[in-house]
Amino acid sequence: MKVCTKCGVNKKNKEFYKRNMVKSGLVSACKECLSKRNKIHYQENKEHLKKVRRDYYNKTKEVGREKSKKYYIKNKNKIKCSELRRNFNITLEDYNNILKRQKNRCAICGIDKCKTGRNFAVDHCHKTGNVRGLLCALCNTGIGKLNDDIKLLKKAIKYLEKAKNAKKK
């Protein structure tokens, strides 16, 4: 228990922020009093604080963008094991084995590298969760936009064949 220096109420330690530099290890005013003080301070200095934040943002935004670009380029082609496990219940080893079985190519179109520069996507059944194979981004989005519906895919094939034959006449 500790007494707040602002409101004078004896409160539990968990109602105070921690601070290592203070002997007791806790800030002298309780969280509630500090919150009230901060709200008043913000209201009284709103425009100044906004200006300070805006200036800081403008001063550091280019640095932030460069860091972001470097991170993206550095991690662009890395497969995240945690995402494979969480989303598809497979390991990186499983992913690499599937890729090897597919001779390092998309299971549909057969290209060896995605045009987007990314790794092949894990194609899976949305009903069962079973992994079907690895696809390039175009093939993956193509069958995804047709809801993995075989009847709809067959209709799309008929449509394309009909349009192709119509051009010849």
Secondary structure, DSSP 8 states (H G I E B T S, - for coil): -EE-TTT--EE-GGGS-B-TTSTTSB-SS-HHHHHHHHHHHHHHTHHHHHHHHHHHHHHHHHHHHHHHHHHHHHHTT---HHHHHHHHS--HHHHHHHHHHTTTS-TTT--SS-TTSS--EEEE-TTT--EEEEE-HHHHHHHHHTTT-HHHHHHHHHHHHHHHHHHH-
